[in-house]
Amino acid sequence: MASANKLPTNTLLDAVRTTLAAVLAMLLARLLKLPEFYWAPISAIVIIQSTIDPKTLAWQRFAGTALGAAMGALIGTFFPASPASTWIYAGAVFFAGVLCVLLRFRGAYRFAAITLSIILLIAHLSVASIVAWHRFVEVSLGIAVALTIALLWPIKADY
């Protein structure tokens, strides 16, 4: 009989696995000198700690990030910040949702909208296309690390 104060082994192993994914993603992103390297470990944590199958969530996050980054690069390049930016942003988020449905990426919409928002709403020192590329690489790196660890070390959390 397990003590109320003792953590189940799977819980500890899950914490080790999550830590490994986050740190490995961070180190790889730093090694690649990605400017906002923290998106790699954040993405790794989102994938590895999800209650959704890691392969499904990884695909949704990857597809949504790619779509949001591409849209953010295009919109940020052709429509720089202006008084009309709110309407442009609103149209972009709406269009991302429509595109996700048409492309059968329904689960990817939230990730597309998040990536698009980060690119369009946060002030950056680089042009939109560079910011979009960095975001895509940072997130994709985190996805790849988490998916690799989840596939090599499958575990069910007890919590």
C-alpha positions, 0 to 999 in steps of 0.5 A, spaced: 500 500 500 502 506 497 503 512 502 499 518 501 506 522 502 510 518 497 509 520 489 508 514 484 514 512 480 510 514 474 509 521 476 517 522 478 519 518 471 514 523 467 517 529 471 524 527 469 522 526 461 519 532 461 525 536 464 529 532 459 525 534 453 525 541 455 532 542 457 534 538 451 530 543 446 533 549 450 540 547 449 539 545 442 535 552 440 541 556 444 546 552 440 543 554 434 543 561 436 535 562 436 533 569 438 527 567 442 530 560 444 525 559 450 519 557 445 523 551 444 522 548 451 515 551 451 513 547 445 516 541 448 513 541 454 506 543 451 507 536 447 510 532 452 505 534 457 499 534 453 493 529 454 492 528 447 496 523 443 503 526 442 503 525 435 496 528 434 498 534 438 505 535 434 502 535 427 497 540 429 502 544 433 507 544 427 501 545 421 498 551 425 505 554 427 507 553 419 501 556 417 501 562 422 508 563 421 507 564 413 501 568 414 505 573 419 510 573 414 506 575 409 501 580 412 507 583 416 511 585 410 505 588 406 501 591 412 506 594 417 503 597 423 498 602 422 491 605 425 488 599 421 492 594 424 487 592 428 482 590 422 488 587 419 489 583 425 482 581 426 481 579 418 488 575 419 485 571 425 479 570 422 482 567 415 487 563 419 481 559 422 477 559 415 484 556 412 485 551 417 478 548 416 479 548 408 485 545 409 482 540 414 487 542 420 481 544 424 485 542 431 491 547 428 487 553 428 489 555 435 496 554 434 496 558 427 492 564 431 497 564 437 503 564 432 500 569 427 499 573 434 506 573 436 508 575 429 504 581 428 502 584 435 509 583 439 514 589 437 520 585 434 527 588 431 527 584 425 523 584 419 516 579 419 519 574 415 525 573 419 521 573 426 516 568 422 522 563 420 525 564 427 518 562 431 517 556 426 524 553 427 524 554 435 517 551 435 518 545 430 525 544 434 521 543 441 516 539 437 521 534 434 525 533 441 518 532 445 516 527 440 522 523 439 522 523 447 515 521 447 516 515 442 522 513 445 520 513 452 512 512 452 509 513 459 502 515 462 502 520 468 499 518 474 496 525 475 
